[in-house]
Amino acid sequence: MATLESVTTQLESSEQAVTPAPPPAHDAPIHPGSGRAGINWRRIFAPIGGALLLLGKVGAKLKVLLVLLPKVKLFSTAGTMLVSVAAYSLIWGWRFAAGFVLLLLVHEMGHVIQLRREGVKASAPMFVPFLGAVIWARSFGGNALAEARVGLAGPVLGGLGAGALAVAAYALHSDLLRALAFTGLFLNLFNLLPVVPLDGGRAMAALSPSMWLIGFAMLVGVAIAFPNPIILLIVVFGGLETWRRWRDRNSPEAQAYYDVPTHARILVAVAYLALIALLAFGMTETHVARNFGDA
């Protein structure tokens, strides 16, 4: 019989025989069939390739946008015009709203045309519902006379547009066109108030800075007689701009800017007064007493 010691020795030796070998170290070289999966390079580079392809498509789109960039201004002008028409339609109906926005466009194009004649780059008009339209420019010309020409150009072209509507209204017997003509004439007449930033204030830049104080007093009177949020906003901006220009009027730069020959001052004054008279006369001839509605 085997002794207990010999049996124990045999069991220990059998346990050592079946003990699994330790796993290879992680830094050992990986061989085929070792049990560890290799690196899936396709899975790694497929998303990168997809991202590069997407960037290529986006780059192509951006290239097309850069080619079409000069036309974006046109789209922005047309878009803001449509928004303004929609906003004004809530009050006046779409026909009057469309005509009113077109009158604003004609007025602003007068400024744009004259600015470019003065050698100043000007943006296309941008429309803001219930506030009118604006353009952006680096300056209004090299001196006060150029600023006066730019300021008067808007009411001149705008008045011509409203006058054309008045002629069409009488030819077609249309109260809607008469109302539009009246509104356009009033719009251009209001802009001739001699206070900046209105067009009349820019015309007064060629005459005398003291006219801005008179114009501001007139604007305050209009705001008291016809309280309106838009007029109050014009009063605020007009007051700030008037104060700034009045404060700086004696600086050497301002004196050089406002140095306008006497004959040019006379021409600006005559054009300013004649324009006021013509616009006021047109308003009396196109006044419509009843509400035109959406007819």
C-alpha positions as CSV (number, residue, x, y, z in Angstrom):
1,M,0.0,0.0,0.0
2,A,1.1,3.4,-0.7
3,T,1.7,5.4,2.2
4,L,-0.2,8.7,2.9
5,E,2.9,10.7,2.3
6,S,3.3,9.2,-1.2
7,V,-0.3,9.8,-2.1
8,T,0.0,13.4,-1.0
9,T,3.1,13.9,-3.0
10,Q,1.4,12.5,-6.1
11,L,-1.7,14.8,-5.7
12,E,0.6,17.9,-5.4
13,S,2.5,16.9,-8.5
14,S,-0.8,16.4,-10.5
15,E,-2.0,19.9,-9.4
16,Q,1.2,21.4,-10.7
17,A,0.7,19.5,-14.0
18,V,-2.8,20.9,-14.7
19,T,-2.0,24.5,-13.5
20,P,-2.5,26.8,-16.6
21,A,0.5,28.8,-17.8
22,P,0.5,32.5,-17.0
23,P,-0.7,34.8,-19.7
24,P,1.9,36.5,-21.8
25,A,3.0,39.9,-20.8
26,H,1.2,42.8,-22.5
27,D,4.4,44.1,-24.0
28,A,5.2,40.8,-25.7
29,P,4.9,40.7,-29.4
30,I,1.5,39.8,-30.8
31,H,1.5,36.8,-33.1
32,P,-1.3,35.4,-35.2
33,G,-3.4,33.0,-33.2
34,S,-2.3,34.6,-29.9
35,G,-6.0,35.4,-29.0
36,R,-5.7,39.2,-29.2
37,A,-7.5,41.0,-32.1
38,G,-5.3,43.1,-34.5
39,I,-5.9,46.9,-35.1
40,N,-8.9,47.5,-37.4
41,W,-7.4,50.3,-39.4
42,R,-10.6,50.6,-41.6
43,R,-12.8,51.3,-38.6
44,I,-10.3,54.1,-37.5
45,F,-9.9,55.8,-40.8
46,A,-13.5,55.5,-42.1
47,P,-14.9,58.3,-39.9
48,I,-11.9,60.5,-40.7
49,G,-12.4,59.9,-44.4
50,G,-16.1,60.7,-44.0
51,A,-15.3,64.0,-42.1
52,L,-12.8,65.0,-44.9
53,L,-15.5,64.3,-47.5
54,L,-18.0,66.4,-45.6
55,L,-15.5,69.2,-45.3
56,G,-14.9,69.1,-49.1
57,K,-18.6,69.4,-49.8
58,V,-18.9,72.3,-47.3
59,G,-15.9,74.0,-49.0
60,A,-17.6,73.7,-52.3
61,K,-20.7,75.2,-51.0
62,L,-18.7,78.1,-49.4
63,K,-17.0,78.7,-52.8
64,V,-20.4,79.0,-54.4
65,L,-21.5,81.4,-51.7
66,L,-18.4,83.6,-52.2
67,V,-19.2,83.8,-55.9
68,L,-22.8,84.8,-55.0
69,L,-21.8,87.2,-52.2
70,P,-22.3,90.4,-54.3
71,K,-26.0,89.3,-54.7
72,V,-26.5,88.9,-51.0
73,K,-27.1,92.6,-50.5
74,L,-29.9,92.4,-53.1
75,F,-31.5,89.6,-51.3
76,S,-31.2,91.3,-47.9
77,T,-32.8,94.5,-49.3
78,A,-35.6,92.5,-50.9
79,G,-36.1,90.5,-47.8
80,T,-36.4,93.5,-45.5
81,M,-38.8,95.1,-48.0
82,L,-41.0,92.0,-47.8
83,V,-40.9,92.0,-44.0
84,S,-41.9,95.7,-44.0
85,V,-44.7,95.1,-46.4
86,A,-46.0,92.3,-44.2
87,A,-45.8,94.5,-41.1
88,Y,-47.5,97.5,-42.7
89,S,-50.2,95.3,-44.2
90,L,-51.4,94.6,-40.7
91,I,-52.5,98.3,-40.5
92,W,-53.1,99.5,-44.0
93,G,-53.6,96.4,-46.2
94,W,-51.1,94.9,-48.6
95,R,-51.6,97.3,-51.5
96,F,-51.0,100.5,-49.6
97,A,-48.1,98.8,-47.7
98,A,-46.4,97.7,-50.9
99,G,-46.7,101.2,-52.4
100,F,-45.4,102.8,-49.2
101,V,-42.4,100.6,-49.1
102,L,-41.6,101.4,-52.7
103,L,-41.8,105.1,-51.9
104,L,-39.3,104.6,-49.1
105,L,-37.1,102.8,-51.6
106,V,-37.2,105.6,-54.1
107,H,-36.3,108.1,-51.3
108,E,-33.4,106.1,-50.1
109,M,-32.1,105.5,-53.6
110,G,-31.8,109.3,-54.0
111,H,-29.2,109.2,-51.1
112,V,-27.4,106.2,-52.5
113,I,-27.1,107.7,-56.0
114,Q,-25.8,111.0,-54.7
115,L,-23.4,109.3,-52.2
116,R,-21.8,107.4,-55.1
117,R,-21.6,110.6,-57.1
118,E,-19.7,112.1,-54.2
119,G,-17.3,109.1,-54.4
120,V,-18.6,107.5,-51.2
121,K,-19.5,103.8,-51.1
122,A,-23.0,103.3,-49.8
123,S,-24.9,100.2,-48.9
124,A,-28.2,99.1,-50.4
125,P,-31.2,100.3,-48.4
126,M,-32.2,98.2,-45.5
127,F,-35.8,98.4,-44.3
128,V,-36.9,98.5,-40.6
129,P,-40.7,98.1,-40.1
130,F,-42.3,101.3,-38.6
131,L,-38.9,103.1,-38.7
132,G,-38.4,103.5,-42.4
133,A,-35.2,102.5,-44.1
134,V,-31.5,103.2,-43.6
135,I,-28.3,103.0,-45.6
136,W,-24.7,102.8,-44.4
137,A,-21.9,104.9,-45.6
138,R,-18.5,105.9,-44.2
139,S,-19.3,109.6,-44.6
140,F,-21.6,112.0,-46.3
141,G,-18.9,113.6,-48.5
142,G,-15.8,115.6,-47.9
143,N,-17.5,118.8,-46.6
144,A,-20.8,120.3,-45.5
145,L,-21.8,121.2,-49.1
146,A,-21.5,117.5,-50.2
147,E,-23.5,116.5,-47.1
148,A,-26.2,119.0,-48.1
149,R,-26.4,117.5,-51.6
150,V,-26.7,114.0,-50.2
151,G,-29.4,115.1,-47.8
152,L,-31.5,116.9,-50.4
153,A,-31.2,114.1,-53.0
154,G,-33.5,111.9,-51.0
155,P,-36.5,114.3,-50.8
156,V,-35.9,115.3,-54.5
157,L,-36.1,111.8,-55.9
158,G,-38.7,110.8,-53.3
159,G,-40.8,113.9,-54.2
160,L,-40.6,113.0,-57.9
161,G,-41.7,109.5,-57.2
162,A,-44.7,110.7,-55.1
163,G,-45.5,113.3,-57.9
164,A,-45.6,110.5,-60.5
165,L,-48.1,108.7,-58.3
166,A,-50.2,111.8,-58.1
167,V,-50.3,112.1,-61.9
168,A,-51.2,108.4,-62.2
169,A,-53.9,108.9,-59.5
170,Y,-55.6,111.6,-61.5
171,A,-55.3,109.7,-64.7
172,L,-56.8,106.5,-63.2
173,H,-59.2,108.2,-60.7
174,S,-57.6,106.2,-57.9
175,D,-58.0,107.3,-54.3
176,L,-55.5,104.7,-53.3
177,L,-52.8,106.2,-55.5
178,R,-53.8,109.7,-54.3
179,A,-53.4,108.6,-50.7
180,L,-50.0,107.0,-51.5
181,A,-48.9,110.2,-53.3
182,F,-50.0,112.3,-50.3
183,T,-48.2,110.0,-47.9
184,G,-45.0,110.1,-50.0
185,L,-45.1,113.9,-50.2
186,F,-45.6,114.2,-46.4
187,L,-42.8,111.7,-45.7
188,N,-40.3,113.8,-47.8
189,L,-41.6,117.0,-46.3
190,F,-41.2,115.8,-42.8
191,N,-37.6,114.7,-43.6
192,L,-36.8,118.4,-44.5
193,L,-37.1,119.5,-40.8
194,P,-33.8,121.3,-40.3
195,V,-32.4,118.9,-37.6
196,V,-30.0,116.1,-37.9
197,P,-30.3,113.2,-38.6
198,L,-33.2,114.2,-40.9
199,D,-32.4,115.3,-44.4
200,G,-33.2,118.9,-43.7
201,G,-30.6,118.9,-41.0
202,R,-28.0,117.7,-43.4
203,A,-29.0,120.5,-45.8
204,M,-28.6,123.0,-43.0
205,A,-25.0,121.8,-42.6
206,A,-24.2,124.0,-45.6
207,L,-26.0,127.1,-44.1
208,S,-25.5,127.6,-40.4
209,P,-25.2,125.3,-37.4
210,S,-27.6,127.6,-35.5
211,M,-30.4,126.3,-37.8
212,W,-30.1,122.9,-36.0
213,L,-31.3,124.5,-32.8
214,I,-34.3,126.0,-34.6
215,G,-35.0,122.7,-36.2
216,F,-34.7,120.8,-33.0
217,A,-37.2,123.2,-31.4
218,M,-39.6,122.6,-34.3
219,L,-39.2,118.8,-33.9
220,V,-40.0,119.0,-30.2
221,G,-43.1,121.0,-31.1
222,V,-44.2,118.3,-33.5
223,A,-43.6,115.6,-30.8
224,I,-45.8,117.6,-28.4
225,A,-48.6,118.2,-30.9
226,F,-48.5,114.6,-32.3
227,P,-47.1,112.3,-29.6
228,N,-45.7,109.2,-31.3
229,P,-43.0,106.7,-30.3
230,I,-41.2,107.1,-33.6
231,I,-41.2,110.9,-33.4
232,L,-39.9,110.7,-29.8
233,L,-37.1,108.4,-31.0
234,I,-36.2,111.0,-33.6
235,V,-36.2,113.7,-30.9
236,V,-33.7,111.7,-28.8
237,F,-31.3,111.0,-31.7
238,G,-31.8,114.5,-33.1
239,G,-31.0,116.0,-29.7
240,L,-27.8,113.9,-29.3
241,E,-26.6,114.6,-32.8
242,T,-27.4,118.3,-32.5
243,W,-25.6,118.7,-29.2
244,R,-22.5,116.8,-30.6
245,R,-22.3,119.0,-33.7
246,W,-22.9,122.2,-31.8
247,R,-20.3,121.3,-29.2
248,D,-17.7,120.7,-31.8
249,R,-18.6,123.5,-34.2
250,N,-15.6,125.7,-33.3
251,S,-12.9,123.0,-33.7
252,P,-10.5,123.5,-36.6
253,E,-11.8,120.3,-38.3
254,A,-15.4,121.5,-38.1
255,Q,-14.6,125.0,-39.3
256,A,-12.9,123.5,-42.4
257,Y,-15.8,121.1,-42.9
258,Y,-18.5,123.9,-42.7
259,D,-16.5,126.3,-44.8
260,V,-19.0,126.7,-47.8
261,P,-18.8,129.5,-50.4
262,T,-21.6,132.1,-50.2
263,H,-23.0,131.3,-53.6
264,A,-23.3,127.7,-52.7
265,R,-25.1,128.5,-49.5
266,I,-27.6,130.6,-51.5
267,L,-28.2,127.7,-53.9
268,V,-28.8,125.2,-51.1
269,A,-31.2,127.6,-49.4
270,V,-33.2,128.2,-52.6
271,A,-33.4,124.5,-53.3
272,Y,-34.4,123.7,-49.7
273,L,-37.2,126.3,-49.7
274,A,-38.4,125.5,-53.2
275,L,-38.6,121.8,-52.3
276,I,-40.6,122.6,-49.2
277,A,-43.1,124.7,-51.2
278,L,-43.5,122.0,-53.9
279,L,-44.0,119.2,-51.5
280,A,-46.6,121.2,-49.4
281,F,-48.4,122.2,-52.6
282,G,-48.6,118.6,-53.7
283,M,-50.0,117.5,-50.4
284,T,-52.9,120.0,-50.7
285,E,-53.6,118.6,-54.2
286,T,-53.6,115.0,-53.2
287,H,-55.3,115.0,-49.8
288,V,-57.9,112.3,-49.5
289,A,-60.5,112.9,-46.8
290,R,-62.0,109.4,-46.5
291,N,-60.4,106.2,-45.4
292,F,-59.1,104.4,-48.5
293,G,-58.7,101.1,-46.7
294,D,-57.6,98.3,-49.0
295,A,-59.4,99.5,-52.1
